Amino acid sequence: MSDIKFDGKVAIITGAGAGLGKTYALDLAKRGAKVVVNDLGGARDGSGSSSSAADAVVAEIKAAGGEAVANYDSVATVEGGENLVKTAVDAFGTVDIVINNAGILRDKSLLKLSEEEWDIVLAVHLKGAYCVTKPAFKIMKEKGFGRIVFTTSGAGLYGNFGQANYSAAKMGLVGFMNTLALEGAKYNIKLNTIAPVAASRLTEDVLPPEFFKKMKAEFITPLVVYLASEDNQDSCMIFNCASGWYSRAAIVCAKGICIGDGVRDIPAEEIKENWAAITSLEDNKVLTAGVAESFGYLAPLMS
């Protein structure tokens, strides 16, 4: 196997003071990347702040002979995202890689979920990815190279009780990736999304103990490192990953059925009669060219 190297590459990793983000930072630095370790240093629910987490990771990287700088901005504001990217440019001259990893939890079932708990989770996960990615994307477009990794969740892809805010934010990231993959394609900007399950402070009281001890963050790192590398030429993909299991997930569009002639009215009763064909996932595919690709299924009605 040929080595994956990051010599000369500059990586921004959000939420890199502990857990998954820390493992990414250490591995990328070991492979030659110059790393910006971003961490607000707050609690699991997003409260508080401290520079100690990011500083400790930077010190560990430097002790091993690598290059790194710390950044303590919140990703949930445009100002914070711009300052994070500025930190990378000021320290290392550019940005090649962004790993959007920062996250918090405010778990509540819907009827107990406050507006503030909804807003702050979407701000960190979804708006945070926008705030950091936009200024970095501009640099990547100008230089003709970029690798961006988003972090979704099985809660977003499949649902999880008591995580309506988190699930909505995480699925929003998939939509964000889908569009940016189209916008970045001709500039060699590859964007992918992972749905990790790993032992961290976000999952310590969510995963059963027997699962938790086998879900090391280090099992997620090799996938992220590959996706962030120049070797990776794939874009707009979603990956489940946990404890050494790696699997592609995808939103697919099935052929379905064309009812009527595109002119006459269609009653609800006709939907009922054709429900099996409408809900069938036979003859499905991943639409890689955006929503316009789905229009091909309408051909029988357009002729």
N, C-alpha and C positions, 0 to 999 in steps of 0.2 A: 504494500500500500504506500502510495506517495504521501508525503507529509502535507498537511494543510497549514500554510503559513500566513501571517498577517504583517509581515515586515513592511513598515512605512504606512500602514493603515491606521486610521484614527477611529476609535469606537466610543460612542456615548451609550452608557447603560443606565437606565433609570431604576431607582430602587435597588441599587447595587451594594448597599451597606450590609446586607445579610441575605440568607436564603439563596434562592435561585440566582438573583442578580450578582451576588458575590461570587458564585461559582463561575458564572460567565466571565466576569471581570478577570479573575485569576487565570482562567484557561486562555482567554484571548491575549492577555499580557504575556503569558508564558510562551505563546506562539508568535510574539513580536509586535502585537498591536500596542499603540499608545492609547490609554484608556482614561476616559472621563467617568469617574465614579460619582454618580448622582444619588443622593439620599437626603431626604428632609430630616430623617432621624426621629420621626414621630412614632406613636403607638400604632397598634394594629388597626384602630378605628380612625386613624388620621390625626389624632390630637397630639399636640406638643411638637417639639423639634429639638435636634441636637446634632452637632457636627461630628460626634465621636464615631458613629458607625462608618461614615464615608472615610474619615481620616484613618481609621484602623485598616480598612481594605487598601487604601493607597499606601500606607506604611508597609503592609505585607507584600504588595507588588514591588515596591522599591527595594525591600530587603532581599527579594529574589532576583534583583537585577533588572526589573522592568521599569516602564515609564507610566506614570499615572498622575492625575490631579483630581482633587475633590471638588464637588459642587453641591450646595445645600439648598438649591431653589426648589420650591414647589412646582411640580409640572402642571398644576391645575390652573395656571394663569398664563396668558400670552407673554407677559413680561418674564415670568419664570422660564418658560420654554426658550425664549429668545436669549436670555442670559446664559442658559445652559449651553446652547450652541455657541454663543460668543466665548464661553470659557474654553471650549474645544479649539476654536479658531485662534484665540489669543495664545493658548499654550502650545498648540501643535500645528496650526496653519490651515486646517481643513476638517471636514467630517466625511468619513466613508461609510460608517456603519451606525445605525441606531437600533438599539434593542429596547423597546417599550415594555418595561417589566413592572414599573411601580404600581402598587395597588393597596387598597384598604378594604375592610369589610364593615358593613353596618347591617347585619342580618336581622330581618323582621318579616313576618308574614304580612301580606298586603294590607290588611285592615289595621295593623299596628305600625305600619311604616309611615313615618312623618315625611313631609316635604323636604326638610333639611337632610334627612337620612337618604332620601332619593337623590337629591341634588349633589351632595358631596361625593357619593360613590360614582355617579356619572362624570363629575368634574375631574376626579383623579384618573379614572380608567379611560374614559372616552375622550373628553375634552383634553385631558393630559396628553394623549397620543397626538391629537391635533396640534397642541401648543408646541410640542417638541419636534414633531415630524415636519411641519410646514417650513420653518427656517432651515432645517437640515436638508429637506427636499430641494430647496432652491440651490444650495451649494452642489448637491449631487447632480442636479440637472445641468448646471453650468460645466461641471467637470466630466460628465458622461459616465458616471459610475456611482452606484449606491447599493447598499444592502440594508433592508429594514425588516425587523422581526416584531410582530405584534403578539400580544399574549391574550388569547381568549380563554374560555373555560368550558368544561363539559356542562356547567350550569347554563351557559349561554347557548351552546349547541343543542342541548337535550333537556334542559330545565333542572331545577333543584329546589325543593320546598324551602321557603323562607328566604329566598335570594332574588326576589323580583328586580330590585335595583341593580344588583351585581350582574344578573343574567342579561338584563336589557343593555347594560353598558358593554358587556363582553360580546354580545351578538352584534352590537353596533360597530365594534372594531372589525368584524368580518366584512361588513358593508363598506367601511372605510378602506380596507385593503383592496376589495374588489375594484373600486373605482381608481385608486391610486396606481394599481398594477397596470391599468390601461393608460393612465396619464404618464407613467414612467417607463413604459416599455421601450420606446425608441431611444431612451437615454441610458440604457443598461442599468436601470434601477429595478432590482428584484425585491419584491415584498412577499413575505409569507407569514403565516400565523400558527402559533402552537397552542394546544390546549393541554397544559401539563397537570399532572397530579403528583405532588411532591410534598415531602415533610417540610413544613415551615411554620412560622408563627401564625400564618393565616389558616393553616389546616390542622394544627395540633389538637384542637378539640372538635374537629369535624370528621377526621378519618378514624376508623377503629384502631386501637393501639397495635394490633397485630399487623395491620396494613402500614401504619405510620412508620414503623421501624424499618420497613423494606422499601419505603418510598424516598430514597435519598435524592437530594437535589442534583447530585452529580450524575444521575441517570438521565436528566433532561439536557445537561450541558452539551454532550456531543452533537445532538441534533441542532441546537441553536448555533453552535460553532460552525457546523457545516453550512447552515442556511445563511450565515453572515459572511461566508467566504466567497472569494472570487471563483472558486471551483463550482459553486452552485449556480446553475443556469435556469433553474425553475422558478416560477413566480406564481402568485395568486393561489397558493395551496394552503390547506389547513391540515394540521397533524395532531392526532392524539399522541400523548407520550406519558409513560409512567413505568418506573421500575424496570427499564429495559425493554418495554413494549412500545413499538412505534407503528402508527397506523395512519393512513391518510383518511380524512373525513371530507365530505363534499356536499354542497348543495346541488341537487340535480333537478333537471326539468324533464318530465316524462312526456311522451308523445300525446297522450290523452286522446280526446275525440273531438272532431269538428261536428257540431250540430247545426242544422239549418243551412242557409245559403248566404249568410252575412247580411241579409236584408229583412227577412221575416222576423216577427217577434218569437221569442222562445219562452214558453211558460215554465214555471217552477216544476210542474209535473214532469216535464221532459228532462229536467236535471235529475229528478228522482229516478226516472226510468233508466238513465244512463250513468247512475252513480258509480257502479263497479268500474266502468271504463274511465271515468273521470279521476277516481282515486287510485287507479292502478299505477304502479311504478315500473311496469314493463316498458322496455324500449326507452330508457332514460339516458341522459348524457349531461356532463358538466358543460355549462355554457361559458366558454373562455373569451368570447368577443363582446361581452356585455349584454344588456337587456335586449338589444336589437336582434341578437341571434335567436331569441325566442319567437320572433315574428315569422320565422320559417315554418313554424307549426301552423300558421294561419293560411298557408298557401292554398289549400283547397277552398277556402272561403273567399280568396281574393281573385281567383281565376274566373 
